[in-house]
Amino acid sequence: MLGGDQVSRVVSVGREVSASAETIFELIADPAQQPRWDGNDNLASAPSGQRVRSVGTMFTAVLTHSGSVRENHVVEFEECRRIAWRPAEPGRKPPGHLWRWELEPIDAAHTRVTHTYDWTELSDEKRLPRARATTQDALRSSLDRLAALAERA
């Protein structure tokens, strides 16, 4: 179905951040913090009290442009190491795209962070233009903003 386009459907960036994995992970795993570092101009807000702690968790966020709510289904989770979720409209099955963050501690004060957007399984034709527009630059913007917050913490 995807043919040669599949490779371009996984976008990833990484960098070293001068902060502990714990500090960085708290900014990612607490959805209320996510709008502070979102470089995709996608997230307006997320209610507090939704800190992710396991696979199977669902958290909500409000989108910037439409004001729509998204339910984000956590499909990968390892405390201070990895978190990934699949967004969906409320009450609907996720259409197949995934946001992932991976953290590799280098030492107590430095962490290698990789941010990935994977839309290899995206089935909703209406979402394809937005998925195609999610470039390495957009991901890098989020990663750089996250790094700046973590490094000031």
Disulfide bonds with the S-S distance in Angstrom:
none
